[in-house]
Amino acid sequence: MNLAEFSAQLPKGDLWIFGYGSLMWSPCFGYTRKALGRAHGYHRALCILSTRYRGTRLKPGLVMGLCRGGSCWGMAYRLDPQRTRRALASLWSREMNRRVYAPRLIPVRLASGRTVRALAFVADPAHPAYVAELDLHGRARLVAQGIGARGPCVDYIRRTLDHMHEVGVRDPHLERILHAALALRQNGGHESGSLACAPAPSAARQPEARAAGAVLRRAARRPRRAVARR
């Protein structure tokens, strides 16, 4: 689905955006209202290999996706009706260039008690960049090694957690991954035992088309090492 097709399906009235990762602290659009909100039926997960913004093809990082099940706190933004087209174009360029997400209108309950339908970018589990069965240690190693066009993956996770803490929300699992990743970087574990992935062939749908499988195979073969607690 392209932007024109998606825009044609949007209902009339206010359009809200639900941010659960970097959109919480770095939105790429103007808005008229910002409010804490909770999406039911979806949860935040580190499940998308990043080969551009927070990693490379040889050393991918790991970024967040919205996955089915549970619930997720995030920030809801009401777009300026006069700038909706421009805001959607910016979002599409940022989130949909690899088609690893599916745009969905999902119910989000605001802190005020009001429920709105907001545009959220849901992870596509069929996409080759999607990582499902990887334990905390494996995810931490990807986070530790990932450095891309927008900087280190650890900074992406840290800023997301910092913003969540500012609004009174915690994610213990994400915190544990960050602490393990920082320990790996301090100990040099992301260098000697990096989960590097060979570039995918040109015929692949995306540059990281086989990277998820390679990461899982390498993580399964490599013995675990104790991670220092921070």
N, C-alpha and C positions, 0 to 999 in steps of 0.2 A: 504494500500500500504506500502510495506517495502522499506528499503533503496536500495536494489538491483534492485527492480522493478522501483523505481523512477530514479535511476542513468541510467538505460538502456534507459530511454526516453529522457534524456538530449541531446540537440543539441551539436554538436561539436563546439569548440571555447571557448572563455572566459566565465567563469561563475561568475556572480555577486550575491551578497547577499544583501537583503534590510533589514536593522534593524530599527525598529520603537519604541522599548522599551529598555530593558537592553542591547541588542546587540549594541546599539549606543555607550554605554560607557563601555561595558564589553564583547567584542567579544571573542569567544572561539576558534578562528582559526587564522592562519596567512593569510596575504593578501599583494598584491603588490600595491594597490591603494585604497584610501578612499576619497569619495566625497559626498557632500550634494546632495540629490536627492529628487524628489517629485513623489509619486505614484498617478496616477489619477484613479479614480474609486473605491478607498478604503479610509477609514479613521481609525484613531487610537481610540480605545475605551477601557475603563476599564470594561471588560465583562467576565473574566474568573476567577472562584473561584480557589484559590490556597490553597491546603491542605498539601503542602510539603515545597516549597521554601519560601513562604511568608505567611504561615498560617498553621493551623492544621485541622484535621477532625472535631474537636469540635469547633474551632474558625477559620474558613477559612478567608484568606485575598482575595484581588482582584487584578488581574494583567491584562495586556493589550493584546488585540487581534486586528487583522486587519479585519475590517468589510466592507461590500459592501457599496458603495456610497461615494461621496465627493472626497477628496484628502488628502494626508498625506505627510508631510516632514519627512525625516529620513536620515540615513547614508547608502550609497551604498559602498560595498567592492568588489573589483575584486580579486578573489582567485588566488593563485599561482598555475599554471597548474600542476606543479610537486607534489603538496600537496593537490589536490582537494579531493581525496578519504579520506584522513585523516580529512580534514576540514568538509566534509559532515558527517563523522562518529561522530565527536564531536557535530555538530549541531543536528543530529538526536537523539543522546543520551540526549541532553539538552531540545529540543523542542518537541520531538515526543513520549516521554515515556508514555504519557497518551492518545495520539491520539486526543487531544482536538483541534489541529490545522490540517489544510490541506496544504501540500506544493504546492505552485503554482508559476509558472513563470509569472511575471507581468511586464508591461512596467513601467520603472522609468526614468524620465527625470532628467539628471544631471544638476548641476549649470552651466556647460559649454554649455548647449544646446543639448548635445548628449542624445539620448534615448537608453537605454539598457534594455534587459529582465533580470530581477533579481529574484532569489528565495526568496520568502516571505512566512511566515507562517500565513495563514489566519484562523481566528476563525471559528470553525464549529458550526453553530447555532443549530444543532441537538444534539450536545453533552450535556449530563446532567450537566456538569460543566459550561455551557454557561449561563450567566445572561443577560437578555434583559430588561425587564420592571422593572427597579429599579431607583428611583429618586436620585438626588444628595445627599440627606441626608442619604439614605440607602447605597449608595456606600461609602460615607465618613465613615460610621460606620464600614463597612467591612475593609476598609483601616486602620482605627484606631486600630482595634482589632487584625489584622493579624500580627503574628510573626512566622517565620518558620526557616528552616535550613539555609537560606541565610540572615536572619535578619528581622527587621520590614518592613512591607509593606510601611509605610510612607517614609522610606529611599529609597526604590525602586522608588517611585513616585518623591521624591525630586531630586534624582540623574538624573532621566530622564529629568525633567524640567530644571535642572541646565545645562545639556548638550545642550538641545534645545536653552536655552538662550545664551549660548556661541557661537552658530552658527547663532544667530539672528532670531530664530523661537519661537513663543509663542503659547500656548494652554490655553486660558482663562478658559475653562470648567475644564480641569485637574487641573489648579491652584486653582480654587474654591473648588474642592474636597479635595485637599491637605490641604488648609487652614481650612476647616471644620473638617477634620480628626485630625489635630493638636490641634484644639480647644477642640474637644471631649477628646483627650488624656490628655490635660491639666486639663480639668474639671472632669475627671474620668468617662465620659459618656460611654466609651468603655468597662468599667468593669461592672457597674451596669445594663446597658442595652445592653449587647453584643448580637449580632445576632448569638448565638451559635447554631450549628446544630448537631443533633444526628448522630452517625456513621451509614453509610448505611449498609444494610445486605450484607453478603458475596457473595450472588448471583448477586449483582449489577455489572454493567459493569466496573465501576470505584468506588473508595472509596467515592467520593462525588456525587454519582449518584442521590441522592434525595436532596442534599444540596441546589441546586438552588431554588427548589420549597419551601423548608423550609424557606429560607431567605426571599423570597417574601411574604410568608404568615405572618411571624413574623413582617416584616417591615410594612405590611398593618395594622396589629392589634395594633401596638404600637403607642401611640400619639407622635407627634413631639415635640421637645424641641428647644428653640431658641439656635442658635449657635453663639458664640461670634466671632466677626470679628477680624482678626489679622491686 
